[in-house]
Amino acid sequence: MRIRRAQCDMGCLFLLLLLAVPVGGSVMAAAPPPTVYVANATAHTLSVFDTTTNWVVGSPIPIGTSPWALAVHPTGREVYVADPYTDTVTVIDPGTKSVVATIPVGDAPTALAMHPTGTRLYVANQTAHSVSVIDTATRQVLKVIPLV
């Protein structure tokens, strides 16, 4: 379902430039084409964009308190959303656009990095000064690496 046309201005150009460069923790994440996910921190939602039409797809997905950083599994089967206000990573099934898991991590997760194989998700916990390593198959924290 198409909700509204995405405005193509300097913001759209910025989005397209980001799609050309792999990014770790950010407010947007490219998935297998033609999908891009955007965290709407103040609206507490995740929006899905189709880059072939520049349309928002469906209704925004409700996510925790403040979705911040995003990562997409290499297969596109899951989207991971860090929420620094709830100290969690939310797992979204893009097919059903629903929350399938919530994983507790360290204080203030603000960046995510997916291992190229998709087996591990690394979560930078800003206030905790640590990195949580998540097994994406079990959705469990395997270890926490202190940084100080």
Stockholm file with secondary structure:
# STOCKHOLM 1.0

chainA/1-148         MRIRRAQCDMGCLFLLLLLAVPVGGSVMAAAPPPTVYVANATAHTLSVFDTTTNWVVGSPIPIGTSPWALAVHPTGREVYVADPYTDTVTVIDPGTKSVVATIPVGDAPTALAMHPTGTRLYVANQTAHSVSVIDTATRQVLKVIPLV
#=GR chainA/1-148 SS CEEEECCCSHHHHHHHHHHTSCCSSSSEEECSTTEEEEEETTTTEEEEEETTTTEEESSCEECSSCCCEEEECTTSSCEEEEETTTTEEEEEETTTTEEEEEEECSSSEEEEEECTTSSEEEEEETTTTEEEEEETTTTEEEEEEECC
#=GC SS_cons         CEEEECCCSHHHHHHHHHHTSCCSSSSEEECSTTEEEEEETTTTEEEEEETTTTEEESSCEECSSCCCEEEECTTSSCEEEEETTTTEEEEEETTTTEEEEEEECSSSEEEEEECTTSSEEEEEETTTTEEEEEETTTTEEEEEEECC
//
